[in-house]
Amino acid sequence: MTTRTSRIKRIVLLALAGATLPLLAHAAGEAIHIDRQKWSFAGPFGRFDPNQLQRGFQVYKDACAQCHGISRLDFRNLAQPGGPGFKEDSVKGLAATYEVQDGPNDEGKMFKRPARLSDKIPPPYANEQEARSIHNGAYPPDLSLITKARSIEYQGSLFAHPFHLLKDMAIGYQEAGADYVHALLTGYADAPKDFKMSDGMQYNKAFPGHQISMPPPLTEGAIKFQDGTPNTVDQMARDVVAFLHWAGDPKQDERKRMGLLVVLYLLITAVLLYFAKKRIWAKAH
C-alpha cells in the first residue's frame, strides 16, 4: 500500500510540475511568447512569393547589408527559379558594383575584380575582428542561416508537449525561426519604468533578456517599394524575413515539389501492389 501511495504522489507531483513549469519559466524571465505568423512558404504546399522575396532583398540591401552578410548566397541565386527571380542582366549589374579578391595572377599576386554571377555575395567586413572593432566588441551575425539557427520556445504544459509536436509534424511547421526573427524586428519598444537598461542597449520584447545592442533596423516609411506595397515596419519585417528564410534554403520549393511527387509515386505504387496481390491470391485459391 505504501509503495502504491508513493507512486500516486510521484504522479501527482509530476503533473503539477508539468502544469506549473511554463509559469515558473515565465516568472524567471526565460520564456517569451512569440506569435506564429502566416507565411506563403509554410507547410508542405507552401511556396515562396517572388515579389515578396524581391522586396525582402531590397530591405536587406538598404537596411541590413551595412552590418550583416549573407555569405552563403551566390549572386546567381538571385536570378534562379524558386527565388526572387530577378532578371539575369540586373543581377550582373548588381554584382559588378561589388569587388572580390581573386588570384593569384601570372605574377603570383592577389588582385581585386568586379564580382560575377558565380561569386558569393561579399560580407560587409573583411573578418570578424574588423566587425567587432567597429561595433564595440559585438559581432553582427551572418544572416544566411539566421532563420534556421533561431527558434521559439514551447510554453505549454509538459503533458501537452507530445501532442503539440505531433500537430507541428502534421502541418509541417518549420517556420519557428522566421517567426522569431519577425518578432525581433518588430519587438522594439520603450522599456518599462521598472526595467533597468544598460548603457547603449535597446529594449526588445522578443529578445532574451530584452536588451539588445542592435538599434532598430527598420523605421516606418524608410524604404519605398516599387510595386506600391505599404512600407510599414511589419511589412518590411515580413518581406526581409521571407527573403532570409529563402536564403537559408534556396531549394525549398524544389524540395517540396519533389517530396510531393515521391509521395504520389508511393501511393500509386501501393495501390498497384494491392490490386496485384489480390489478383495473385485470387488465382491461388
N, C-alpha and C positions, 0 to 999 in steps of 0.2 A: 504493500500500500504506500509505503514511504517513497519507494522508487517511482511509482506511478505519479504521486503527488509532485515530486521534484521535476518530473518530465513535463507535467502540466505547467508548473511555474516557469520552466525554461521557455516553453512555447509562448506563454503569455508575455514574458519579458521580451522575447524576440519580436512578437507582434507589436508591442508598444515601442520598441526601438525602431522598427520599420516605419511606424506611423509618425514618430517624432523626429526622425533623422533629418528630413528636409527642413523642419522648423529650426532645429539646432544649427544646421549649416547656414541657414539664412541669418540667424541671430549672430553667428560668428563672422558674418560678412563674407562667407565663402561662396554662397550660391547667388547667382544673378539671373533674373528671369530675362530670357531672350525670346521675343516673339518670332514665330515662324512666318516667313514671307511666302507669297505666291510667285513662283518663277516659271517662265516659259520652258525652261530646260529641266524642270523637276519631273521625277517619275520615269517609268520605262518608256513612255511615249513622248516625253518632253523633248523639245528641240530648241536650239539657240535661235534668237531673233537677230538676223544680220544687222538690221537697223539699230537695234539696241547695242550690239557689240561695237558698231561704228561710233555711236555716241559715247560708249564706255571708253573706247580708246582715246577719244578727244578729251574726256575728263582726265584720264590717266596722264596724257601728254601735257595738259595745261595745268593740272593741279598736283600730280603725284611724281612725275618723272624727274623733277628737280632734286628729289631726295631718294626715291626708290627706283630700283631697276626691275626689269623683267627679263633677266639674262638667259632664261631657258627658251625664249621665243626667237625664232629667225624672222627676218623681215618678210620672207616669202610666205610665212604662215598667215600673214595679214591678208593675202590675196587668194588663199586656198579655199576650196569648198568646205562648208561646215563652220566657217569663221566669219569675221566681219565682211569678207567679200569685197574688199577694196579693189579697184582696178590695178592691174599689174604696173602700168606706167606711173600711176600715182604713188605706189609703194616704192618703185625705183627712185622717183624724185625725192621721196622722204628719206630713203636710205642714203642718198647722195649728200644729205645735209649732215650726216654723221661721219666721223673719221675713226677708222680702226687701225690697229697695228698689224703689219704684215711683214713677211720676210722669212729668212734673210734674202737680200738681193745678191747680185753677182759679186758684190764686194763683201758679202758676209755681214751686212748691217741690216737692222730692222728699220722699217720706214712706215710712215702714215699714208693712208689712201682713203678715198671715199668708200663708204660701205656699199656692199652689193646685196642682192636678194638672198644670197646664200649665207650671209653673215648674221650672227646673233645681234640682237638689239643691245648696243653698249650700255653699261650701267653709268650712272652719273658720276661715280667716283672710281679712281684707279684701283683702290684697295680698301679694306676695312679700316686700316689705320687712318687714312685720309678722311673717311666718312666720320669716324669718331672724333677726330680733331676739330672738324667743322661743327659738330653737334654736341660739343661739351661732354664727350665720352659716350653719348648714346649712339647706337648703331641702327640706322634705318634698314629694316629687313628687306631682302629681295621679295618682290610680290608675285613671282612666277607661280609659287605653290601655296600662297597665303591662305586660300580657302580650303586647301587640303590639310594644312597644318593646324588650323583652328577648328574649334568645335564648340558645342554648347553643353551645359551640364544638366543632367536629368534631375528634376526636383520632386518627382512623385514619391509615393511610398515604396518601401523595399519590395513588398509582395506584388505590387502592380508593375514593377520594372520588367519582368519577363514578358508580360502582355504588351507593354509599351514597345519593347524590342521587336516582338512578333509583328506588331502593327507597322513599324518602320520598315521591316523587311518586306511586308506585303505590298506597301506602296512604293518601295524602292527609294526611301528617303536617304539622300546623300548630300543635302544642301545645308548641313549644320554650320559648316564654315562660312558659307555665303550669308546665312542668317546672322552669324556673329559679326562679320565684317560690316554688314549693313547697319547693325545696331551700334557698332563702334563709331561709324562715320556720322550717324545721326544722333549719337548719345551725348554730345557736348551740351553742357548746361551750367548754370550758376550753381556753385557749391552751396549746400545747406548751411545755415548760420552756425550750427554747432559742429560743422566738419572742418577740421584743421588741414589746410592746404600747405604743402611745401613750396618753397620758392621756385618759380619757373615752371610749375606744373599746372596742368589743365584738369578740370573736373569732367569726368565722363561716366555716365550711368552704366555703360556696358563693360568698361574695362575693369579687370580685377583690382580691387583696392581703390578704384575710382579716381586715381591720379595717373595722368599720362603726360609725358613730356612733349608729345607732338601737338602743335597748335591745330585748331580746326582747319582741315584742308579744304573744306567746301563752304562757300558762302552763297546766300541766296542771289541768284541772277548773275553770278560771276562768269559763267560760261554760256555762250549763246549757241544753241543748236541750229544747224542749218535747216532741219526738217520742221522747225516750229514747235518742237516738244517743249513743254513748260520746264524751265530751268530752275526748279526748286531744289533744295538740298536733298530731299527724299528721292526725287527723280534722278539727280546726278549720282547719288549713292547707289541706287538700284542699277543704273547703267554701268558704272565702273565696276561694281561687284560682279555683274554678269560677265563683263569682259575678263576680269581676273579669274573667274571660275572657268571660263573657256581657256584662258592661258594655262591653267593647271591641267587641262585635259582637252587639247585641241581636237582629238579624235573621238570625242564623246558621242556626237551624233552618229558617226560611222559605226562606232562600237555598239550602240543601242540598236541600230538598224540590223547589224549582223546578228546580234543576240536574238532579236525577234524572228529573223529568218531561220536561225537554228532551232528555236522553239517550235516554229511552224513545221519545219522539216521533221522534228522528232514526233510531233503529234500525228502527222500524216503517216510516218513510218510505223507508229504504234497502231494506228487504225488498220493499215495494210497487214501487219503481222497478226492482228487479232482475227481478221477475216481469213487469213491464210491458215491459221491454227484451226479455226472452226471447220474449214473445208477438209484439211488433212485428217482431223479426228473423226469427221463425219464418214469419210471413206473407211477409216479403220474399224468403225462399228457396223 
